[in-house]
């Protein structure tokens, strides 16, 4: 995640929150007031979004300083100070909520991801995210997944071919076989383009594999069918499991021998972590 992306997204958030400035801070606080604020963890977790947090203050006032005490992907305990912010009290309080919103959201995703990753320890399965991200925040949320120890799926519709159930339904309605449609697609795609196909029945596996695709997703399969599917694929493609994945089920899914487990909940259901900004105000 580069600085241009961070500044674009954080800048838009600041513009939304204070389109004509922070009326409260400008009215109540003298221009000479200085603030030192500590980013404090109210609960344990995994940090993500340190640079995004800092950008909220930097874009509000380049003279505000942010000292990072904990780096992204590091674990912390309740009560730990994660960063210290120093500068104009007006600027610190103007940027406070936007900075907190991002770091709480991203750290919540990283923390939940770490729990999933820990659940599948000592198996071959890797935990990956999905495109079920907050519109406009995909780069931030996928960074948070990586900070939690997870991996990223395709970033967008432009990155890879992924034929899902609705694509296969259209192909079937047109009277074309799945194998023929996939082979025709391979003929026009660059050789570097990865192809993944989602199936929801065991009898769909062989027609897909006959086209020589790279990844097959077994969607909403039972544990027994996942084991059967892995055996049918027999190393001819990467096997991804999806659907019905929770912290309670993920280890059992991993133990079926799948290579990848995609978890939409990492980004669409992660609660924001409880972090606070404790501020002390001084006058020059």
MARKOL-793053 format. One record per residue (C-alpha): residue number from 1; residue in one letter; x, y, z. Coordinates in Angstrom, 3 decimals, padded with zeros to 6 digits. Example, Ala and Ser with C-alpha at 12.3 -4.5 7.8 and 13.67 -1.06 7.14 Angstrom:
2
     n   res         xx         yy         zz
     1     A    012.300   -004.500    007.800
     2     S    013.670   -001.060    007.140
This chain:
284
     n   res         xx         yy         zz
     1     X    000.000    000.000    000.000
     2     X    001.700    003.173   -001.187
     3     X    001.597    006.710    000.120
     4     X   -000.430    007.968   -002.836
     5     X   -003.256    005.548   -002.011
     6     X   -003.100    006.394    001.687
     7     X   -003.219    010.133    001.062
     8     X   -006.085    009.840   -001.422
     9     X   -008.330    007.826    000.879
    10     X   -007.432    009.591    004.121
    11     X   -007.707    012.979    002.435
    12     X   -011.232    012.175    001.280
    13     X   -012.169    011.077    004.796
    14     X   -010.832    014.299    006.304
    15     X   -012.706    016.355    003.719
    16     X   -015.907    014.502    004.579
    17     X   -015.433    015.010    008.327
    18     X   -014.327    018.666    008.306
    19     X   -015.247    020.223    004.947
    20     X   -014.899    023.773    006.325
    21     X   -012.603    023.015    009.246
    22     X   -013.241    021.854    012.814
    23     X   -015.643    024.490    014.139
    24     X   -015.464    023.225    017.727
    25     X   -011.681    023.210    018.015
    26     X   -011.320    026.523    016.193
    27     X   -013.867    028.155    018.509
    28     X   -012.895    026.694    021.885
    29     X   -009.133    026.143    021.672
    30     X   -006.543    028.921    021.445
    31     X   -004.180    028.685    018.499
    32     X   -001.268    028.454    020.932
    33     X   -002.539    025.318    022.664
    34     X   -000.362    022.259    022.221
    35     X   -001.430    018.632    022.706
    36     X    000.274    015.344    023.352
    37     X   -001.960    012.342    022.730
    38     X   -001.317    008.654    023.325
    39     X   -002.902    005.958    021.169
    40     X   -003.808    003.408    023.835
    41     X   -005.136   -000.132    023.431
    42     X   -008.288   -000.863    025.445
    43     X   -008.068   -004.554    024.502
    44     X   -005.385   -006.913    023.144
    45     X   -004.936   -007.282    019.420
    46     X   -002.732   -006.988    016.345
    47     X   -001.861   -003.552    015.005
    48     X   -002.566   -002.499    011.441
    49     X   -002.787    000.965    009.937
    50     X    000.045    002.789    011.707
    51     X    000.902    004.819    008.605
    52     X   -002.756    005.476    007.847
    53     X   -003.264    006.732    011.399
    54     X   -000.259    009.046    011.028
    55     X   -001.489    010.307    007.651
    56     X   -004.659    011.715    009.221
    57     X   -002.522    014.072    011.322
    58     X    000.095    014.745    008.627
    59     X   -002.533    015.782    006.082
    60     X   -004.312    017.951    008.645
    61     X   -001.111    019.669    009.755
    62     X    002.387    018.753    008.501
    63     X    003.849    020.017    011.783
    64     X    002.120    017.354    013.871
    65     X    004.521    014.581    014.869
    66     X    003.523    010.931    015.266
    67     X    005.882    008.574    017.065
    68     X    005.158    004.900    016.440
    69     X    005.843    002.661    019.436
    70     X    004.358   -000.520    017.937
    71     X    004.698   -001.547    014.293
    72     X    002.096   -003.078    011.997
    73     X    001.616   -006.859    012.401
    74     X    002.828   -006.743    016.032
    75     X    000.654   -008.022    018.873
    76     X   -000.136   -005.846    021.886
    77     X   -001.957   -006.049    025.209
    78     X   -004.654   -003.924    026.770
    79     X   -003.105   -000.765    028.194
    80     X   -000.190   -000.650    025.767
    81     X    000.657    002.707    024.197
    82     X    000.874    002.182    020.444
    83     X    001.811    005.687    019.292
    84     X    002.235    009.236    020.587
    85     X    001.002    012.310    018.714
    86     X    002.381    015.809    019.404
    87     X    001.402    019.126    017.895
    88     X   -001.208    021.865    017.714
    89     X   -004.191    020.915    019.881
    90     X   -006.551    022.137    017.180
    91     X   -004.890    019.930    014.570
    92     X   -004.665    016.861    016.806
    93     X   -008.349    017.016    017.717
    94     X   -009.399    017.717    014.136
    95     X   -007.669    014.567    012.877
    96     X   -008.407    012.379    015.912
    97     X   -011.588    010.635    014.777
    98     X   -010.426    009.887    011.233
    99     X   -007.116    008.509    012.481
   100     X   -008.888    006.342    015.038
   101     X   -011.534    005.138    012.597
   102     X   -008.920    003.748    010.245
   103     X   -006.574    002.204    012.789
   104     X   -009.450    000.641    014.745
   105     X   -010.950   -000.844    011.592
   106     X   -007.670   -002.156    010.241
   107     X   -006.503   -003.523    013.584
   108     X   -009.828   -005.292    014.018
   109     X   -009.326   -007.053    010.684
   110     X   -005.715   -007.934    011.509
   111     X   -006.724   -009.299    014.901
   112     X   -009.508   -011.472    013.506
   113     X   -007.262   -012.701    010.703
   114     X   -004.586   -013.726    013.211
   115     X   -007.171   -015.834    015.041
   116     X   -008.042   -017.682    011.819
   117     X   -004.369   -018.152    010.942
   118     X   -003.659   -019.543    014.394
   119     X   -006.564   -021.993    014.062
   120     X   -005.039   -023.617    010.956
   121     X   -001.494   -023.828    012.305
   122     X    000.311   -027.056    011.334
   123     X   -001.941   -027.630    008.313
   124     X   -001.183   -026.888    004.660
   125     X   -004.052   -024.413    004.349
   126     X   -003.509   -020.699    003.971
   127     X   -006.151   -018.176    004.996
   128     X   -007.117   -015.650    002.302
   129     X   -009.549   -012.785    002.042
   130     X   -012.231   -012.115   -000.577
   131     X   -013.604   -009.139   -002.514
   132     X   -016.165   -008.576    000.277
   133     X   -014.449   -005.366    001.298
   134     X   -015.727   -001.896    002.128
   135     X   -015.993    000.042   -001.157
   136     X   -013.048    002.385   -001.476
   137     X   -011.126    000.776    001.394
   138     X   -009.953   -002.452   -000.239
   139     X   -006.256   -001.537   -000.173
   140     X   -006.449   -000.746    003.558
   141     X   -008.440   -003.835    004.465
   142     X   -006.231   -006.169    002.461
   143     X   -003.149   -004.675    004.103
   144     X   -004.784   -005.470    007.439
   145     X   -005.314   -009.097    006.384
   146     X   -001.604   -009.381    005.554
   147     X   -000.692   -007.809    008.893
   148     X   -002.755   -010.519    010.564
   149     X   -000.789   -013.225    008.769
   150     X   -003.352   -013.931    006.052
   151     X   -002.948   -013.765    002.289
   152     X   -004.804   -011.848   -000.394
   153     X   -007.062   -013.321   -003.073
   154     X   -007.285   -011.554   -006.446
   155     X   -007.403   -007.822   -005.882
   156     X   -010.085   -007.026   -008.461
   157     X   -012.096   -008.397   -011.359
   158     X   -009.234   -007.405   -013.656
   159     X   -006.572   -009.585   -012.012
   160     X   -007.613   -013.122   -012.866
   161     X   -010.393   -015.218   -014.359
   162     X   -012.696   -016.581   -011.676
   163     X   -015.743   -018.371   -013.000
   164     X   -018.410   -018.578   -010.307
   165     X   -021.795   -020.280   -010.187
   166     X   -023.567   -017.498   -012.095
   167     X   -020.980   -017.626   -014.894
   168     X   -021.435   -021.393   -015.160
   169     X   -025.219   -020.971   -015.176
   170     X   -025.001   -018.619   -018.178
   171     X   -022.644   -021.041   -019.970
   172     X   -025.075   -023.892   -019.374
   173     X   -028.016   -021.808   -020.590
   174     X   -026.125   -021.145   -023.824
   175     X   -025.744   -024.877   -024.346
   176     X   -021.945   -024.921   -024.150
   177     X   -019.998   -027.358   -021.986
   178     X   -017.944   -025.953   -019.131
   179     X   -014.826   -027.679   -020.438
   180     X   -015.218   -026.183   -023.917
   181     X   -015.910   -022.705   -022.549
   182     X   -012.826   -022.799   -020.328
   183     X   -010.610   -024.092   -023.138
   184     X   -011.881   -021.316   -025.416
   185     X   -011.086   -018.752   -022.716
   186     X   -007.552   -020.113   -022.347
   187     X   -007.040   -019.684   -026.086
   188     X   -007.554   -015.908   -025.875
   189     X   -005.985   -015.204   -022.491
   190     X   -002.300   -014.438   -021.910
   191     X   -000.438   -017.454   -020.609
   192     X    000.231   -015.540   -017.378
   193     X   -003.461   -015.217   -016.490
   194     X   -004.605   -017.490   -013.666
   195     X   -007.956   -019.240   -013.988
   196     X   -010.088   -020.352   -011.041
   197     X   -013.473   -022.052   -011.202
   198     X   -016.030   -022.426   -008.424
   199     X   -018.007   -025.669   -008.181
   200     X   -020.708   -026.703   -005.746
   201     X   -020.999   -030.414   -006.610
   202     X   -018.487   -033.218   -006.839
   203     X   -019.589   -034.128   -010.378
   204     X   -018.505   -030.681   -011.609
   205     X   -014.862   -031.261   -010.707
   206     X   -013.705   -033.471   -013.589
   207     X   -015.173   -031.302   -016.418
   208     X   -013.370   -028.302   -014.907
   209     X   -010.067   -030.105   -014.426
   210     X   -010.251   -031.361   -018.014
   211     X   -009.629   -027.767   -019.111
   212     X   -006.403   -027.576   -017.119
   213     X   -007.399   -024.720   -014.844
   214     X   -005.136   -023.504   -012.017
   215     X   -007.468   -023.401   -009.020
   216     X   -010.766   -025.072   -008.218
   217     X   -012.964   -023.690   -005.464
   218     X   -015.136   -026.148   -003.581
   219     X   -018.008   -023.965   -002.406
   220     X   -020.130   -024.939    000.599
   221     X   -018.962   -028.554    000.528
   222     X   -019.397   -030.802    003.553
   223     X   -016.221   -032.005    005.252
   224     X   -016.642   -035.456    003.688
   225     X   -017.120   -033.952    000.235
   226     X   -014.113   -031.693    000.731
   227     X   -011.961   -034.743    001.455
   228     X   -013.396   -036.493   -001.602
   229     X   -012.842   -033.415   -003.733
   230     X   -009.208   -033.110   -002.657
   231     X   -008.701   -036.758   -003.581
   232     X   -010.367   -036.273   -006.983
   233     X   -008.236   -033.235   -007.793
   234     X   -005.160   -035.224   -006.740
   235     X   -002.740   -032.333   -007.086
   236     X   -003.857   -031.295   -010.572
   237     X   -004.938   -027.854   -009.311
   238     X   -004.878   -025.725   -006.201
   239     X   -007.910   -026.573   -004.066
   240     X   -009.728   -023.725   -002.336
   241     X   -012.527   -024.151    000.184
   242     X   -015.128   -021.444    000.639
   243     X   -018.474   -021.032    002.358
   244     X   -019.502   -021.940    005.879
   245     X   -016.131   -020.889    007.264
   246     X   -015.999   -019.689    010.866
   247     X   -013.528   -019.813    013.719
   248     X   -015.356   -022.905    014.898
   249     X   -015.142   -024.745    011.555
   250     X   -011.947   -023.492    009.926
   251     X   -009.578   -026.053    011.461
   252     X   -011.768   -028.987    010.446
   253     X   -011.886   -027.561    006.913
   254     X   -008.109   -027.172    006.857
   255     X   -007.652   -030.776    007.974
   256     X   -009.404   -032.043    004.822
   257     X   -006.234   -031.216    002.872
   258     X   -007.336   -028.101    000.985
   259     X   -004.645   -025.600    000.009
   260     X   -006.572   -022.366    000.527
   261     X   -009.511   -021.285    002.680
   262     X   -011.180   -018.025    001.675
   263     X   -012.967   -016.180    004.474
   264     X   -015.246   -013.260    003.674
   265     X   -015.718   -012.567    007.378
   266     X   -012.160   -011.256    007.644
   267     X   -013.260   -007.996    006.050
   268     X   -017.047   -007.913    006.126
   269     X   -017.573   -008.951    009.754
   270     X   -014.462   -007.945    011.710
   271     X   -015.348   -005.698    014.667
   272     X   -013.340   -002.527    015.110
   273     X   -010.738   -002.879    017.840
   274     X   -011.170   -000.687    020.912
   275     X   -008.367    001.872    020.747
   276     X   -008.459    005.331    022.276
   277     X   -006.596    008.612    022.012
   278     X   -005.820    010.048    025.440
   279     X   -005.052    013.748    025.081
   280     X   -003.222    016.170    027.387
   281     X   -003.475    019.877    026.538
   282     X   -000.786    022.486    027.346
   283     X   -000.512    026.225    026.625
   284     X    002.674    027.903    025.393
